[in-house]
Amino acid sequence: MPKDYIATADTVEAATALALAGLGVSEDEARIEILEEPGKKLFGGRKDAVVKASLKEEEETTAESVDEDSEPEVEVLEDDEASSDEEPTEAAVIRDADLEDLSDEQVDAIADVGIEHLKKLISYLSDSEISIEEFEGDEGEIILDVTGEDVGVLIGRHGRTIDALQAVVSSMTTKKTGIRYPLSVDVEGYKHRRKQKVVEIARRAADRVRRTNRPVSLKAMTPHERRIVHMTLRNQEGVTSTSEGSGSYRHVVVVPL
């Protein structure tokens, strides 16, 4: 895995997404440096933004690691705002109080802006013809599902490219519409399939721990996947879970009670 990656795009947000995707990590595992701001060139035309993403040193990730995934009762959201102690969902975000009052036309407009930004970002990553299907998720979030040929590049290792795209698209859509509405980016249903697989992995690990009365370490996962494991096991008899390691090596350990 490279230790840094430089990307160029017409906005800082787009360049950041490309740099994270090229590095193969999520935003919390990298340091972002803006090398050049976008703007007008001296003799006409426009210059692009240039962004460098670098892997954080282990000491940094250890110091910045928040045990949001070591306590299954609490989910720490990516914007560092605490959630309620209700079971978090895949689309858990801080919702504005008046989001439920938005009309269908307003929600459609938000989705259109999200699709516009997503298509633009994807154009930097792939030349393939793609289509984006918009539909409503179980928690009322807007899901933008990308389909097409050779779209695997948009998934990335452990879905990290999807996470980067989603973070940037959500930020850009909020900035343009002035409404912070939950958006989820998926690629040919990858997230849904991955969630089912992670749940099954967690349950099999719990069964093994109960049989052997010994801890079981799972492979490294993203923060979102680790939360799925913790929530799956929170009511499982005879086991509990914790997270160990840092950065891209952080993983869940299922232990007997």
ChimeraX attribute file (.defattr): number of C-alpha atoms within 10 A of each C-alpha:
attribute: neighborCount
match mode: 1-to-1
recipient: residues
	/A:1	8
	/A:2	9
	/A:3	12
	/A:4	18
	/A:5	19
	/A:6	20
	/A:7	24
	/A:8	21
	/A:9	21
	/A:10	17
	/A:11	16
	/A:12	21
	/A:13	19
	/A:14	26
	/A:15	25
	/A:16	28
	/A:17	30
	/A:18	28
	/A:19	28
	/A:20	30
	/A:21	28
	/A:22	20
	/A:23	25
	/A:24	26
	/A:25	26
	/A:26	23
	/A:27	20
	/A:28	16
	/A:29	22
	/A:30	23
	/A:31	15
	/A:32	20
	/A:33	13
	/A:34	15
	/A:35	14
	/A:36	14
	/A:37	14
	/A:38	16
	/A:39	13
	/A:40	11
	/A:41	10
	/A:42	8
	/A:43	6
	/A:44	7
	/A:45	8
	/A:46	12
	/A:47	17
	/A:48	18
	/A:49	21
	/A:50	22
	/A:51	27
	/A:52	22
	/A:53	27
	/A:54	20
	/A:55	25
	/A:56	18
	/A:57	14
	/A:58	15
	/A:59	11
	/A:60	15
	/A:61	19
	/A:62	14
	/A:63	9
	/A:64	13
	/A:65	16
	/A:66	12
	/A:67	14
	/A:68	19
	/A:69	26
	/A:70	19
	/A:71	17
	/A:72	24
	/A:73	16
	/A:74	20
	/A:75	26
	/A:76	19
	/A:77	15
	/A:78	14
	/A:79	8
	/A:80	10
	/A:81	11
	/A:82	14
	/A:83	15
	/A:84	11
	/A:85	10
	/A:86	9
	/A:87	13
	/A:88	19
	/A:89	13
	/A:90	17
	/A:91	16
	/A:92	16
	/A:93	19
	/A:94	14
	/A:95	12
	/A:96	10
	/A:97	7
	/A:98	8
	/A:99	13
	/A:100	10
	/A:101	8
	/A:102	10
	/A:103	10
	/A:104	9
	/A:105	9
	/A:106	13
	/A:107	17
	/A:108	13
	/A:109	13
	/A:110	23
	/A:111	20
	/A:112	15
	/A:113	18
	/A:114	29
	/A:115	22
	/A:116	14
	/A:117	19
	/A:118	23
	/A:119	15
	/A:120	15
	/A:121	21
	/A:122	20
	/A:123	13
	/A:124	15
	/A:125	15
	/A:126	15
	/A:127	11
	/A:128	12
	/A:129	11
	/A:130	16
	/A:131	14
	/A:132	19
	/A:133	14
	/A:134	18
	/A:135	13
	/A:136	12
	/A:137	15
	/A:138	11
	/A:139	11
	/A:140	13
	/A:141	18
	/A:142	22
	/A:143	21
	/A:144	26
	/A:145	19
	/A:146	22
	/A:147	17
	/A:148	13
	/A:149	11
	/A:150	12
	/A:151	19
	/A:152	16
	/A:153	16
	/A:154	21
	/A:155	21
	/A:156	18
	/A:157	15
	/A:158	16
	/A:159	24
	/A:160	20
	/A:161	25
	/A:162	24
	/A:163	25
	/A:164	26
	/A:165	28
	/A:166	20
	/A:167	19
	/A:168	23
	/A:169	27
	/A:170	21
	/A:171	16
	/A:172	18
	/A:173	23
	/A:174	18
	/A:175	11
	/A:176	12
	/A:177	14
	/A:178	10
	/A:179	17
	/A:180	18
	/A:181	22
	/A:182	20
	/A:183	25
	/A:184	24
	/A:185	26
	/A:186	23
	/A:187	21
	/A:188	18
	/A:189	13
	/A:190	16
	/A:191	20
	/A:192	12
	/A:193	10
	/A:194	14
	/A:195	16
	/A:196	11
	/A:197	12
	/A:198	17
	/A:199	18
	/A:200	14
	/A:201	14
	/A:202	24
	/A:203	16
	/A:204	11
	/A:205	22
	/A:206	25
	/A:207	15
	/A:208	16
	/A:209	20
	/A:210	16
	/A:211	10
	/A:212	10
	/A:213	15
	/A:214	13
	/A:215	19
	/A:216	18
	/A:217	16
	/A:218	17
	/A:219	10
	/A:220	19
	/A:221	19
	/A:222	20
	/A:223	21
	/A:224	15
	/A:225	22
	/A:226	26
	/A:227	26
	/A:228	22
	/A:229	28
	/A:230	26
	/A:231	23
	/A:232	19
	/A:233	21
	/A:234	16
	/A:235	11
	/A:236	12
	/A:237	12
	/A:238	14
	/A:239	19
	/A:240	21
	/A:241	26
	/A:242	19
	/A:243	22
	/A:244	15
	/A:245	14
	/A:246	20
	/A:247	26
	/A:248	19
	/A:249	13
	/A:250	20
	/A:251	21
	/A:252	26
	/A:253	21
	/A:254	23
	/A:255	19
	/A:256	18
	/A:257	13
